[in-house]
Amino acid sequence: MPPAAHSPVKNMKAEDIRKPDMEKKGLIFDIQAFSVHDGPGCRTNVFLAGCPLQCKWCANPESWICKKHLMFAEKMCKYDHGCRACKDACPYGSIVITESEKPRINWEICKNCRTFECTGVCPNNVLKQCVKEYEPEELVSILRRDFNNWGAEGGVTFSGGDPILQHEFLIEVLKDCRKWNIHTSIETSAYFPEEIFLQVMEYIHFAFIDVKNMDSIAHEMGTGVGNERILSNISALKASGWKGRLVLRQPTIWGYNDSDENARQLIAFMQENDLFEVNLLKFHRLGTTKWEQLGKTYEYSDHGDMSDERMKELQNIYLKANIACYIGDDTLF
């Protein structure tokens, strides 16, 4: 078993996971048009900030915190040309120049910044604010603008982070989506109080729900939380009579959740709940640079890859149980 699968994720401090404010504004770190892998048809993906999980292999670690924060693309910095713009702009003294004339960020100071003066002066956009604030109607206007790009089957997919963390904002947007007949998809961990989870899902047509590991202890080791609430919410969703389409999703990681036994346990759970579709995502390290830009250590930077052969073996286990199993971006639409 690789070391990365054994050390638990440290919980975020309470102040780092902000509850949505009373104005129902949303914090969004990206909006991507013309997506074709996150729901039926051509879609606009909206990535909301904040996540109750902290997966150690996460490709979007900038999404964990539900507040505005900083990223520093150090490798793009032209400090050797004598630029000191960021240091001069920072009123808090969090940027210092080292003996090698290289800027160094004091992340303990920067994580509490609310003004981000440094991001407005960098000539190479090396320093940037990750998250932007949106009113519900502002986001809906963007979605309506994209409407003609989607075709008959497209729509919007809410991702993150985990969009349900900002459920008050999300529900306001979903209500408008229903008003304008916009197809809605979601990618979620389902790690929320059942009442909130079901309230959001009432407005959703298609869902990916992640089940990282069927062993709750292993799930907590990799994500910071156990899986009981997730599995319970999936069962509650099915029992509620929800009419949407649900596909369970698993990032498949060597030495963590790639065993035959984990697959068999997930199959048993799916059969108990009349679920017949699963999507296995092959582990990748595309988020490595983002971890560096946040001043964080990425434990999975040297983690072993999943072979195509092993992914096929796992797929066959599901297929033999009469469960449709899609690998990666294999079309399921």
Secondary structure, 3 states (H helix, E strand, C coil): CCHHHCCCCCCCCHHHCCCCCCCCCEEEEEEEEEECCCCCCCEEEEEECCCCCCCCCCCCHHHCCCCCCEEECHHHCCHHHCCCHHHHHCCCCCEEECCCCCEEECHHHHCCCCCCHHHHCCCCCCEEECCEEECHHHHHHHHHHHHHHHCCCCEEEEECCCHHHHHHHHHHHHHHHHHCCCEEEEEECCCCCHHHHHHHHCCCCEEEEECCCCCHHHHHHHHCCCCHHHHHHHHHHHHCCCCCEEEEEEEECCCCCCCHHHHHHHHHHHHHCCCCEEEEEECCCCCHHHHHHCCCCCCCCCCCCCCHHHHHHHHHHHHHCCCEEEECCCCCC
